[in-house]
Amino acid sequence: MAQPVDPDRPTQAAMPPATRNVAAEQAPERHRPAREKQRGPVTLRREQAVEGSTTDQRLLDSRGPSDWVHTDPWRVLRIQSEFVEGFGLLAELPRAVSVFGSARMPPGSPHYETGERLGAALARAGYAVITGGGPGLMEAVNKGCCDAGGLSVGLGIELPFEQRINDWVDVGLNFRYFFARKTMFVKYAQAFVVLPGGFGTMDELFEALTLVQTGKVTSFPVVLLGTEYWRGLIDWLRATMLEAGAVNAIDIDLLHLTDDVDEVVRIIVEADTRRPDRN
């Protein structure tokens, strides 16, 4: 029995090309695959169109293996959630400085005391501090900032060994993925200060330098605090990388080297006043 025609609904022939299935109208029947299945936005054909449960069925069925939560599509949602959580938490953060340094240097060591003085000086200058939220020099900076009445932020990371957010963090967030965490360090900072540290500190240092060198971020200062510790690196960059033509002298000049906490703050404030988003 013929179906009644809805006068308000355009026929297939009357539809514009953007909404008509022109390919289906023109393709000969023999070109259509024997099997075709839709899985959300995905089209599966021939051998890929195997029969199985629907997405809704898998969602509502509580039985079966749970290894699906560790597959790559699910990881994408976890990664997305880390960016959303980080952006939401830090969006209203005042002007801030990201500070990196070793987790292995204990309270009472000279570098720890320098970290405390740096955190306090940045707080007095009106900056929040952002660290990795762990022990050692990260804790020192958070403590100095907190004691001076500043806002102390810690962005932790899930590691094979136990590491908790230190007690001097006012706003803390733990990440699963290094790259999501690094984005937060860069996005919400007006400068980087690098205290003595190991592989993680070096990773963060050279990531910051690369972003500034390539113009991926608005140029901001990168300050190495501790001349005795960092002098050998600067000398190697000049004697080896610069001599080989792997970098330009202007690239190395992106680094400021000092032992003076007050000079660190001065460099940051002067650069900050020149930033286009400051006006």
Secondary structure, 3 states (H helix, E strand, C coil): CCCCCCCCCCCCCCCCCCCCCHHHHHCCHHHCCCCEEEECCEEEEHHHCCCCCCHHHHHHCCCCCCHHHHCHHHHHHHHHHHHHHHHHHHCCCCCEEEEECCCCCCCCCHHHHHHHHHHHHHHHCCCEEEECCCCCHHHHHHHHHHHCCCCEEEEEECCCCCCCCCCCCCEEEEECCHHHHHHHHHHCCCCEEECCCCHHHHHHHHHHHHHHHCCCCCCCCEEEECHHHHHHHHHHHHHHHHCCCCCCHHHHCCEEEECCHHHHHHHHHHHHHHCHHHC
